[in-house]
Amino acid sequence: MITKTREYSKYSSDLQVTPIKRIGQYWNRPNHSAYLFLLPTLIILVGFVFIPLIGTFALGFFNINIFFTNTTFVGLKNFIHFFSDERAINSLVHTLYFTILETPIQVFIGLVFAVILAKNTTFNKFCRSIFFIPVVCSLTSIGIIWSMLLDPNIGSVPYFISKLDLPIPKFFHDPALAMPTVAVLTVWKNFGVTMMILLAGIQGISLSLYESAKMDGATKIQQFFYITIPQLTPSLGFCVLTNFIGSMQVFDQVYVTTGGGPQFKTETAVQYIYQRGFSPPFELGYSSAVSTILFIIIAVLAVSINFYINRKESQML
Amino acid sequence: MRKQTIGNIGYQVIMILIVILIMFPFFWLLISSLKFEKDIISFPPKIFSNQYTFENYIHVWSTIPLLDYIRNTVIFAGGVVITSVFFDSLAGYAFARMNFKGRTLLFYMILLTMMIPFQVFMIPLFIEVNKLSMLDTYWGLIIPRMTSPFGIFLMRSFFISLPRDLEEAARVDGLNEFKIFLKIMLPLCKPAMLTLGIFTLMNNWNDLLYPLLLTSTAEMRTLPAGLALLAGQNISFYGPVMAGSVISLLPLLIIYIFAQKYFVQGMAMSGLKE
């Protein structure tokens, strides 16, 4: 007890100590040492997120290639060029197409399984664990697996379809079917996440709501539409928003399965940015301009979706 | 009563069919990786073969630089996990339990960066890493990922829930702030650190675009980047690529079996990143 009091007085009042100790004491106050705690994080974030982000906006105004020869300021030329660059605009259209296909299907399937598997039985827990397995795997491996399974020459799936006397779809090699196939593949990989998020939401809904609805004679379907869905709006909104932002950055699965083909029909925005910047003609400036445009589109749409969700939420609660 | 049992069996049968739909591609990959090349590309395709071999798993090491890929992935993902969990804990702790000027503003700024996709600023990042002559090095891969806004956010929410008097008692005992963090607070946050660690491991182990961008030689490729490039080259050797895929999937799947809870927690808190 005595030693403790002595130490405490030392901590609080020593001012006659050496300068080094005084610096130590200065930085040991919680409101000062917080900056030391944050220092590594801030250096990394400023250096490798903030500066590159500003860099993206700035580089769009330059003609700059990967070898840094002939770097010149070109003003708005890159942005003007974008509007006459059919391949760039198409890549954005494909990205939007993928997002419109992928996001609703994934949220819908995630919701269906979250509702079906809501009860914590052993069987349901087993199913959930299995449904989450593709989430853990890399899109690269999954893309490799599916591009072989769906290959028109050696794949098992087309062979199975041909056995049913149906025309054999070419999946990744059919310009009209390639993007929907990539979208379905993505849903297959990722619906487990949506399911788990919505499951947590459903299990958080108070049981008394369902009980009083049952007393009023509401059917299971009525309960679903009048209790589950409104109560789940925040979780659903979160899923839609994160899924949307994720889908707009689609790259891995396309890169592995179709490489942007056939006839550039599956080339997405990120892939175009990558191609344009890191393979001939190595135009980093123009790629940055396209990145800026992609960023603006994502930001505007994400903010609108968020605004819409918030309005729905306030209407429902 | 009887009707209910029939309904229940029907439900279980449907769910089992879906489970098979999810598991079949993995099962098929495993079986095919044990086939001879001629059986893999035979038509009509057969799921099961008459003969099996470990040939692909023996040849994969010489046909593709798989050992390099594995080493690079372990160093890259492992390095990122260790540094990121530590730095994120430090920052999350400061935001949760210390009062300082600019706390709210800084925290909002970090939350904002959580929303910005890496793909948007990858070109300047590439230029920066190149100018620092860290392209194609482990440091170049690890340093930009040493901290993540999501990690800070996650650690903060755990630290904030700890009782207040904890550090007061330690201060009275004469511990300095860093020791309070390291010796008292951090051990209490093991579940949070595990969640973040597994989440970070999964993201970096599976990441394709980032390592593809920051490495250029075959010796520095990670598993996804290496396998994706091989798959894109109109492969003439399916067997080794399949064996390589199995090897790249195994570590995470094994961890998943034992630590499923942490995988789900991390993903549920972050939503989708891909």
Boltz contact constraints between the chains, C-beta under 6 A:
constraints:
  - contact:
      token1: [A, 7]
      token2: [B, 174]
      max_distance: 6.0
  - contact:
      token1: [A, 8]
      token2: [B, 172]
      max_distance: 6.0
  - contact:
      token1: [A, 11]
      token2: [B, 174]
      max_distance: 6.0
  - contact:
      token1: [A, 28]
      token2: [B, 176]
      max_distance: 6.0
  - contact:
      token1: [A, 28]
      token2: [B, 177]
      max_distance: 6.0
  - contact:
      token1: [A, 30]
      token2: [B, 98]
      max_distance: 6.0
  - contact:
      token1: [A, 31]
      token2: [B, 99]
      max_distance: 6.0
  - contact:
      token1: [A, 31]
      token2: [B, 100]
      max_distance: 6.0
  - contact:
      token1: [A, 33]
      token2: [B, 177]
      max_distance: 6.0
  - contact:
      token1: [A, 34]
      token2: [B, 94]
      max_distance: 6.0
  - contact:
      token1: [A, 34]
      token2: [B, 98]
      max_distance: 6.0
  - contact:
      token1: [A, 34]
      token2: [B, 100]
      max_distance: 6.0
  - contact:
      token1: [A, 37]
      token2: [B, 90]
      max_distance: 6.0
  - contact:
      token1: [A, 37]
      token2: [B, 94]
      max_distance: 6.0
  - contact:
      token1: [A, 38]
      token2: [B, 91]
      max_distance: 6.0
  - contact:
      token1: [A, 38]
      token2: [B, 94]
      max_distance: 6.0
  - contact:
      token1: [A, 40]
      token2: [B, 87]
      max_distance: 6.0
  - contact:
      token1: [A, 41]
      token2: [B, 87]
      max_distance: 6.0
  - contact:
      token1: [A, 41]
      token2: [B, 91]
      max_distance: 6.0
  - contact:
      token1: [A, 41]
      token2: [B, 147]
      max_distance: 6.0
  - contact:
      token1: [A, 44]
      token2: [B, 146]
      max_distance: 6.0
  - contact:
      token1: [A, 44]
      token2: [B, 147]
      max_distance: 6.0
  - contact:
      token1: [A, 48]
      token2: [B, 144]
      max_distance: 6.0
  - contact:
      token1: [A, 49]
      token2: [B, 113]
      max_distance: 6.0
  - contact:
      token1: [A, 52]
      token2: [B, 121]
      max_distance: 6.0
  - contact:
      token1: [A, 52]
      token2: [B, 124]
      max_distance: 6.0
  - contact:
      token1: [A, 52]
      token2: [B, 125]
      max_distance: 6.0
  - contact:
      token1: [A, 53]
      token2: [B, 121]
      max_distance: 6.0
  - contact:
      token1: [A, 55]
      token2: [B, 124]
      max_distance: 6.0
  - contact:
      token1: [A, 56]
      token2: [B, 120]
      max_distance: 6.0
  - contact:
      token1: [A, 56]
      token2: [B, 121]
      max_distance: 6.0
  - contact:
      token1: [A, 56]
      token2: [B, 124]
      max_distance: 6.0
  - contact:
      token1: [A, 127]
      token2: [B, 15]
      max_distance: 6.0
  - contact:
      token1: [A, 130]
      token2: [B, 19]
      max_distance: 6.0
  - contact:
      token1: [A, 130]
      token2: [B, 22]
      max_distance: 6.0
  - contact:
      token1: [A, 136]
      token2: [B, 252]
      max_distance: 6.0
  - contact:
      token1: [A, 136]
      token2: [B, 256]
      max_distance: 6.0
  - contact:
      token1: [A, 137]
      token2: [B, 249]
      max_distance: 6.0
  - contact:
      token1: [A, 138]
      token2: [B, 206]
      max_distance: 6.0
  - contact:
      token1: [A, 138]
      token2: [B, 224]
      max_distance: 6.0
  - contact:
      token1: [A, 140]
      token2: [B, 208]
      max_distance: 6.0
  - contact:
      token1: [A, 140]
      token2: [B, 224]
      max_distance: 6.0
  - contact:
      token1: [A, 140]
      token2: [B, 227]
      max_distance: 6.0
  - contact:
      token1: [A, 140]
      token2: [B, 228]
      max_distance: 6.0
  - contact:
      token1: [A, 141]
      token2: [B, 245]
      max_distance: 6.0
  - contact:
      token1: [A, 141]
      token2: [B, 248]
      max_distance: 6.0
  - contact:
      token1: [A, 141]
      token2: [B, 249]
      max_distance: 6.0
  - contact:
      token1: [A, 144]
      token2: [B, 231]
      max_distance: 6.0
  - contact:
      token1: [A, 144]
      token2: [B, 245]
      max_distance: 6.0
  - contact:
      token1: [A, 145]
      token2: [B, 25]
      max_distance: 6.0
  - contact:
      token1: [A, 145]
      token2: [B, 29]
      max_distance: 6.0
  - contact:
      token1: [A, 154]
      token2: [B, 41]
      max_distance: 6.0
  - contact:
      token1: [A, 154]
      token2: [B, 45]
      max_distance: 6.0
  - contact:
      token1: [A, 156]
      token2: [B, 45]
      max_distance: 6.0
  - contact:
      token1: [A, 159]
      token2: [B, 44]
      max_distance: 6.0
  - contact:
      token1: [A, 159]
      token2: [B, 45]
      max_distance: 6.0
  - contact:
      token1: [A, 193]
      token2: [B, 267]
      max_distance: 6.0
  - contact:
      token1: [A, 193]
      token2: [B, 272]
      max_distance: 6.0
  - contact:
      token1: [A, 196]
      token2: [B, 264]
      max_distance: 6.0
  - contact:
      token1: [A, 196]
      token2: [B, 268]
      max_distance: 6.0
  - contact:
      token1: [A, 197]
      token2: [B, 268]
      max_distance: 6.0
  - contact:
      token1: [A, 200]
      token2: [B, 268]
      max_distance: 6.0
  - contact:
      token1: [A, 242]
      token2: [B, 271]
      max_distance: 6.0
  - contact:
      token1: [A, 242]
      token2: [B, 272]
      max_distance: 6.0
  - contact:
      token1: [A, 243]
      token2: [B, 272]
      max_distance: 6.0
  - contact:
      token1: [A, 246]
      token2: [B, 272]
      max_distance: 6.0
  - contact:
      token1: [A, 246]
      token2: [B, 274]
      max_distance: 6.0
  - contact:
      token1: [A, 249]
      token2: [B, 117]
      max_distance: 6.0
  - contact:
      token1: [A, 249]
      token2: [B, 119]
      max_distance: 6.0
  - contact:
      token1: [A, 251]
      token2: [B, 209]
      max_distance: 6.0
  - contact:
      token1: [A, 252]
      token2: [B, 208]
      max_distance: 6.0
  - contact:
      token1: [A, 256]
      token2: [B, 228]
      max_distance: 6.0
  - contact:
      token1: [A, 256]
      token2: [B, 231]
      max_distance: 6.0
  - contact:
      token1: [A, 259]
      token2: [B, 232]
      max_distance: 6.0
  - contact:
      token1: [A, 270]
      token2: [B, 119]
      max_distance: 6.0
  - contact:
      token1: [A, 277]
      token2: [B, 123]
      max_distance: 6.0
  - contact:
      token1: [A, 284]
      token2: [B, 123]
      max_distance: 6.0
  - contact:
      token1: [A, 287]
      token2: [B, 123]
      max_distance: 6.0
  - contact:
      token1: [A, 288]
      token2: [B, 123]
      max_distance: 6.0
  - contact:
      token1: [A, 291]
      token2: [B, 120]
      max_distance: 6.0
  - contact:
      token1: [A, 295]
      token2: [B, 120]
      max_distance: 6.0
